[in-house]
Amino acid sequence: MSLLFGSEKEKPEVLTTSVSFSGIEFEVVINGVSNNHYIWLHGDERTANMALWHHLNHYDGTAFLIKSDEREVVYQNTKIDPNRIFSRSGSRRALKKFRPKWAPGKFNEALDELDQNREQFLTILFPDSGGILIAVHNNFRGYNLKSELENCTKVSLNPKENPRDFIICTDPDDFDKLSVGHYNVLLQDQPPKEDDGSLSWAALRNGVRYVNIETRLGWLSQQKK
C-alpha cells in the first residue's frame, strides 16, 4: 500500500490543529506536504487508529482523527454514527435511529444544519485534484465484504484472505493497481440505489479518489500492510 499511497520519510515533522463538523470534533495531524488525506471516523475502532499513526510516522499526509472513544457521537440531544451523515438521506435515518420523535420543525432544522456544515467540512477534508482520501476502519460485528457486493462493479478476491479484511475503492485505476496484490479489493464507482450517508458516496459524488481499508479489530499487523 505504501508504494501506491505514500513516499517514506526519515523524520516526521508533525503539526496539529482541529476542525469541527456540527460540533463533531476532529484532530487534524499534518505530517509534511502531501495530497494524501486520511480519516479515522469511529472512536471504538482502535486498531485502525494505531495503524494510521504508524503510517504517519513514516509517510507524509494529513489525517483527520475523530475526538471520541465511541462509535456514535453526541448531536442535538441524541447519538449519531459520524459515517452516516454525509448525505441528507443518510442523516435522516441517523438522526432517527436513537431519537425517533422530534419536536415540530426541529428535525428539519437539524438536517439543514448538517447540510450546511457538511459542505464546509468536506471542503477541508477532501484533497486537491489528483489527491486521495483514505479511510481506516475495523469490524467486529460480523460485517464483511459480502455486505458490500451489491454495490460493486468489480471485485478481486483472494481466497487466502479473511473476508473481513478488504479494501473499497471508488477509482478504477486504484482498483487495478491494488488487484495485483494479495488483498480483497472491491470497486464501487457507481452511485448506490440508496445513499446511506457514508463518506465513500460523498467522495464519489465529488469526484474524489477514495479508499477504505477495512480489517478485523485487533489485527494491527494486517491493517499496517
N, C-alpha and C positions, 0 to 999 in steps of 0.2 A: 504493500500500500504506500510506503514512503516513496517509492520510485515514481508513483503517479501523482501524489498529492503534496510532496514537501521536499525541500532541499535541506540537508542536515547542516547544523552549525555547531561550533565548538562550545561557546558560552552564551547562554540566553541573556538577553537584556530585556527584562520584563517590566512593563508599565501596567498599572491597574487603574480602572475607573469604574463607573457604574451607569446603568441605564434602566429605565422603568417602562413597563407596558401596563397601563391601567393599574398601577400600584404593585405589579408583579416585578420584583427587583432582580436584576442580573448583575453579577460582577463581570466586568469586561477585562480580560487579560490580553495585553498586546505584547507579542514577542517578535521584535524585528519588524521588517517591512515585507508584507506578503498579501496577496489577494486570496489566500486561503482563510476562510472563516469556519469556525466550529461552534456547535451549540450543544449544551447539556441541559435537557428540559425537565427531567424528573428527579427530584431530590433523593428519592429512595433507591435510585439505580447507582450505587456507589462504585461498582466496578468500572462502569463507563467513565465516571469522574476521574478515577485513578489512572485509567488508560489515557485519558485526554491530557492530564497533567504530565504524564510520562512523555507523551508526544511533544508537548510544548517545551519540554526541557531539551529537546533535540532538534526541533524544526521551527521555522518561522510560522507565524499565523496569529490570528485574533480569535479568542474564544469567549463565548457568552455562557456564563455559568449561573444557573438559577440559584437564588439565595433561599433555599428551602431544604428541609430534611424529609419531606413527604412527597408523595406523587401528586396530590391535589394541593392547590394553594387557595388562600382566602381571597374572596372577591365579593363585594356587595352582600355581606352577611350570609354568604354561602361558600361552598368549595367548588373549584373547577379544575379540570385537567388542563394544564397550560398547553398541551399539544392537541387541543380540540377547539381552539378559539381563533384559528387563522382563517375563518370564513364566517359569514353571518349565519349560515345554516348550521355549521358546527357549534357556534356559540349558543345558538338557540337550544340545542339539545344539552350542551354542557351546563348551561345556567339552570335548567330544569331538573337535572339529574338528582341533585341533593336538595333542591328547593322548588317543588312542583308548582306552588302557588305564590304569586306576586301581587302586590298592591296595584290597583289600576294605573297604567302608564309607566310604572317603574320598570317593568320588564323591557319595554321598547327603549326606555332611556338607557338601560344597561347595555342593550345591543348596540345602540347608536354610539355610546361611549367607546365600546370595544372596536367598532368600525373605524372611528376617527383615530384612536390611538394605535390601532394595528398598523395602519399605513405609515405612521411616523416611526414605529419600531422596525418595520421591515426595511424602511429606507436605510436605517443604521445597520441592521443585521446583514442584509444582502451584500455580497461583494460586488465590486465593479464588474463591468462586462469582461468575460473571459475567466473570472474567478470561480471558486467553487465553495459551496456551503456543505459542511459535513456534520451530521448529527450522530451522537453516540447514545445508544440505548441498551438496556438489559431487559431480559424477560424472565419471569419466574411464576407465571400463572397459566402455563400451558400454551401460550402464544408461540406459533412457529410459522415458517414460510408458507404453509398451506393456507393460512388465513389471508394471504396477500395474492394468491394466484389468480383470482378472478379479475384483478385489476392490472395484470401483467400482459405485455405484448410479446415479451421474450423471457425465457428462463435458461439458466445454465446451472445445472445441479451436479454436485459431486457426491456420489453415494457414500463416500468415506467421511463426509462432514455431517455433523449433527444438524437436523432441520431447524433447530432453534438458533443456529449460527448462520446468519446470511446478510447480504448487502442489497439494498434497494437503490437503484439509480434512476434518474429522470432523463439522462442524456445517453443516446445510443453509443456514442464514442467511448464514454466511460464504461458502459456495459461491455463493449467489445474488448477493451483493454483488461478489465477485471476477469473476464470469462476465461482468459488463458491461464489464470492462476488456479489455485485449489479451492476457491471459495464457492459457496452457493450465491448466485447473483441473479437478481430479478430486475427487469426493466419495466418501469411504469412511466411511459412517455405520452400517455393519453389521459385526458380528464376522466374521472370516475363518473358513474351514473349518479352517485350521491356523494357529495363532498362532506366528509366527516369533520372537517376543520383542522386536519393535521397540517403541519408545516410543509410536508412534501408537496401537497397540492397547491399551496400558495407559491412555492418556489416554481413549480411547473407553470402556473398561470403567468408568472412574471418572467419566464424565460431564464431562470437561474439554474445553473448546474447544481444538482443536489444529490448527496449520497447519504444514506442512512446505514450505519454499521450496527447491526443487532446481534448481541451474543447473550449467552446464559449468564445470569447473575452469579458472580463469584469466579468466573473463568477469565481472570485478568490476562493470562498469557495468550489466550485465544483472541481477545479484543485488541491486544497490542499488535498483533500481526497485521 
